[in-house]
Amino acid sequence: MSELPKHLPDEPSFHAGCCHSLSKQLITSLDHVFSHTPGSVLSIGSGAGLLEALLLANIDALNIQAVEIQDSKSLGINRYMPEDLMHYVGGTYDLFPGAGTAATWLLVYPRDPRLVAKYLEHFQGGSLRQIVCICPRSEWQRFEDIVRDSSFKEITEVEDSGLQAYEGTFVARLP
Ligand SMILES: C[S@@+](CC[C@H](N)C(=O)[O-])C[C@H]1O[C@@H](n2cnc3c(N)ncnc32)[C@H](O)[C@@H]1O
């Protein structure tokens, strides 16, 4: 496992192996969003797992797990999340069967809206209460269209979520 950065920056800044910018404010914003919906968080497509490990280290009693694809494991893509909190699937369109027990899904720079559509098709109606998506604003529309087609119709953007101006944190909840 790689060591977590000792200090989080005040201003959103980039870190090797992480697609989005990181800041103290991002962790605070996500803490606030997660606390709205008690229960576990599942990060789908966690990559190196840096954000997830920072959330784990900075938010008291946060129950967060993550899922990545198996090929990525052999390439050692997960560098920060404890392995006992990781789950692996076989390929790009495979679903983690335990996803229905999470209260929140965290999608950080998801690549393909079809995977989100597939997850919603299979797991809507379980424990899931909110979906949090961090992505470039220019890409959100592709994911919003999918989410709007589901029961998660209460969609907001978190103000000042601690990202670069071109990025956003979007939250979809059940009405
Ligand atoms: C653009 S990367 C984002 C990685 C990380 N969240 C970040 O922001 O740095 C998308 C990640 O989704 C993973 N992924 C793709 N399909 C997946 C699936 N079906 N289940 C889990 N992870 C998947 C990829 O392996 C990749 O690491």
The ligand as a Tripos MOL2 file, in Angstrom:
@<TRIPOS>MOLECULE
LIG
   27    29     1     0     0
SMALL
NO_CHARGES

@<TRIPOS>ATOM
      1 C1        -11.5910    6.9940  -15.0140 C.3       1 LIG1
      2 S1        -11.1490    5.7660  -13.8710 S.3       1 LIG1
      3 C2        -11.4530    6.6140  -12.3270 C.3       1 LIG1
      4 C3        -10.6490    6.0550  -11.2290 C.3       1 LIG1
      5 C4        -10.7790    6.8000   -9.8790 C.3       1 LIG1
      6 N1        -12.1550    6.8110   -9.4320 N.3       1 LIG1
      7 C5        -10.2380    8.2030   -9.9700 C.2       1 LIG1
      8 O1        -11.0280    9.1580   -9.9740 O.co2     1 LIG1
      9 O2         -9.0200    8.3630  -10.0340 O.co2     1 LIG1
     10 C6        -12.5240    4.6310  -13.9400 C.3       1 LIG1
     11 C7        -12.2530    3.3530  -13.1680 C.3       1 LIG1
     12 O3        -13.4160    2.5180  -13.2490 O.3       1 LIG1
     13 C8        -12.9860    1.1780  -13.2670 C.3       1 LIG1
     14 N2        -14.0740    0.3420  -13.7760 N.ar      1 LIG1
     15 C9        -14.5080    0.2150  -15.0470 C.ar      1 LIG1
     16 N3        -15.5220   -0.6720  -15.1140 N.ar      1 LIG1
     17 C10       -15.7640   -1.0990  -13.8400 C.ar      1 LIG1
     18 C11       -16.6800   -2.0130  -13.2430 C.ar      1 LIG1
     19 N4        -17.5790   -2.6980  -13.9690 N.pl3     1 LIG1
     20 N5        -16.6400   -2.1860  -11.9190 N.ar      1 LIG1
     21 C12       -15.7250   -1.5240  -11.1630 C.ar      1 LIG1
     22 N6        -14.8310   -0.6610  -11.6590 N.ar      1 LIG1
     23 C13       -14.8360   -0.4420  -12.9870 C.ar      1 LIG1
     24 C14       -11.7480    1.2190  -14.1390 C.3       1 LIG1
     25 O4        -10.9070    0.1000  -13.9230 O.3       1 LIG1
     26 C15       -11.1000    2.5420  -13.6920 C.3       1 LIG1
     27 O5        -10.1640    2.3370  -12.6600 O.3       1 LIG1
@<TRIPOS>BOND
     1     1     2 1
     2     2     3 1
     3     2    10 1
     4     3     4 1
     5     4     5 1
     6     5     6 1
     7     5     7 1
     8     7     8 2
     9     7     9 1
    10    10    11 1
    11    11    12 1
    12    11    26 1
    13    12    13 1
    14    13    14 1
    15    13    24 1
    16    14    15 ar
    17    14    23 ar
    18    15    16 ar
    19    16    17 ar
    20    17    18 ar
    21    17    23 ar
    22    18    19 1
    23    18    20 ar
    24    20    21 ar
    25    21    22 ar
    26    22    23 ar
    27    24    25 1
    28    24    26 1
    29    26    27 1
@<TRIPOS>SUBSTRUCTURE
     1 LIG1         1 GROUP 0 **** ****
